[in-house]
């Protein structure tokens, strides 16, 4: 039974280690229900495809893992696709060469492979911080991409199918299902895995381990002086983030039943995962998931609307970034900038004109700064 507690004067309830107010519990329940009814909602509209939302959730889940590094250790990884791709390719290799048919065993293989890869890359990369760490993770990611691209055993640029056994597909609960049923069941499997992953991440971010990571992210030297084993803690956080990427990659392979280097290991995929975390709100738990769905949805819809979909996606993302400076979830939650602005607008509608002038001035300033930077790059400093 939920235990009633007091959170800074506000009644809250604690259940299974999760402490929420009534409002937060209502939003949480609404979010869970919405995740489970998405297949029914998607069936009502041709423009809302379940596969697109599913893919967004998977990449968003990888971004949840990256968020642990980004939010608490202040480390930026440009190679997180390495773990996503490792999970996906481990699944494909087990299915093709070991004949593994069970989805559960395939996912366990993806987790094991991603854990080992994250442990190795972490040991080799975490001696550095800042830009050098980011470049090292990018280099390792591109190294894995080159290996997958050049090895015929991994299918080269064509990739590998995941169609093991006589059923020619992975088995759920030991059973082969029709494609439509398989799509629905793997979606629900993804939702269950995401909910478990979010719960685990919540417990991590409420633990002393999180406090140690925050101290390390704020000032490494001070953390070392007070006795924290800095490298060991950061390495553990790096491995955890890699496991989330591996789980997402394994699920991606099981769902798509095909993996290719460009879709899983290419450095632009790492950029997508990083941007998803920032877009959704890297200071929130579920923000990266929302960022993943929004980014993948924009890319898919943009391709259907115009051949210049990359330009259209860029414009929409710029609007979102400027309109939601703390990410979508971070700006919408109580006390966020969106709620603050709406309260201001309700009190004084004429504030719109002031916001317009401020936006124009900000755009003019950014354009001037960009032109100055371009001039310096082309012609040097006067």
ABEGO torsion letter per residue (X at the ends): XBBBBBBGGBBBBBBGGBBBBAAAAAAAAAAAAAAAAAAAAAAABAABBAAAAAAAAAAAAAAAAAAAAAAAAGBBBAAAAAAAAAAAAAAAAAAAAAGBABAAAAAAAAAAAAAAAAAAAAAAAAABBEAAAAAAAAAAAAAAAAAAAABAAAGEAAEBBBBBEAAGBBBBGGBBBBAAAAAAAAAAAAAAAAAAAAAAAAAAAABAAAAAAAAAAABAAAAAAAGBBAAAAAAAAAAAAAAAAAAAAAAAAAAAGBBBAAAAABAAAAAAAAAAAAAAGAABAAAAAAAAAAAAAAAAAAAAABAAAAAAAAAAAAAAAAABAAEAAAAABBGBAAAAAAAAAAABAAAAAAAAAAAAAAAAAAAAAAAAAAAAAAAEBX
